[in-house]
């Protein structure tokens, strides 16, 4: 079973991702388990207690930058989950910073359900 961690402080955005994932027909996401964190602290606690295949990571959280968590996960080596950066920051330098920090994909908010599923499917397939 695919395990996904959504790190997003905005409840509306979390609800949107839940709805998109529950309706997808992408085979790799069939029966996927979604865990949610609203802060870096919550995300770190969940990551310490379970293995995830993918992290959907907001870059601007109440207790810090998602870049810091991406860098932490990158430093753990080959067994780290794939990371999709979710951010409203769309300047090329900001996009490059997320990829340099260890994110595998970048989605600018607002993104479509198709863009989200394509990013996830591309990393998990």
N, C-alpha and C positions, 0 to 999 in steps of 0.2 A: 504494500500500500504506500502511495506517495504521501509524504508528510511535508506540509507547507507551513511556514511561520510568516504571518503578516504583522509587520511592525509599523503601525500607523496610529497617530494620536487622535485623528478626526473620526468620530463614530460614524458619520455619514459615509466617509470613504471606506471604512471597514465594512459597512453594510453593503455598499456597492460591490466590493470584491467578493463578499460572501454570495451575493446574488448571482454574479457572473460565474463563479466557480460551480455553484449548484446547478446551473442551467447548461453548462458546456457539454458538448458531446465528444470532446477530445478524449480519446481512449486512455492516454497516460494519466488523465485526471479523474477517471472513473473511480469513485470511492475514496478520493483523496481526503486526508485528514487535515483540517485547517485549525491551527492554533493562532491566537491573537495576543499581541502585546501593544500597549499604548505608550510605552516609553522604552528607553534604552535599558533601564534597570529591569523591567519586566522581561524584555527580550533576552538579556543576559541570563536571567534565572531560568527561562524556558530552554535556552540553548545548553545550559549546564546540565539539565536533567533529561534531555532527549536528543536524538539525532534527527535532523531535518534534511530533506532533499533540496529544498528551495526556500529562500528568504525573500519576501517582498518587502523592501526596506525604504520607508520614507526618509528623506534626507534631513528634514527639519523637525526635530522632536523636542518636547518640553525640557528634557534633561540633557540635551546635547545634539550633536550632528550624527546622522546615520553614517557619515564617512568614517567616523571613529570605529563603529561596529564593523563596517566592511573591512577596515584595515586589520582589526583583531581577528576576524574570521579568515582573512587572507593569510595571516601569519601562522595559522594552525596547520597548514600544509594541504596535501592532496585530498584529505577526507572531508574537506569543508563543503557546505551546501553551495549550490549555485545562488547568485544574488542578483535580483532585479532592483535597480534604483528607481524609486518613485519620487518625482519632484516637480514643482512648478517652475524651478529654475531651468531655463532652456538655453542660456548662452553657451556657445561652444566650449569656452573655458570651464564652465561648471560641469558640462557633460564629460569632458576629458578628465576632470578631477575625480568624478565618480568611478570611471573606468580604471583610472590609475590607482584608486584606493582598493580595487579588487572586485568591483561589481562586474558582472558578466553581461548585463544589458541595462538599458536606460529607457525609462518611459516618462515622457513629459505629461504632467497633469494639465488639463483633463485628457485622459486617454480613453479610447473606445474599448468595448469588451473584446472586439476582435484583436486589437493590439495587445491587450493583456494576455489573452489565450495564446496568441502567436509567440509572444516572448517566453511564456512559461513552457509551452510545448517545444519550442526550439531548444531550450536548455535541458529539458527532461527526456527528450527522445534520443 
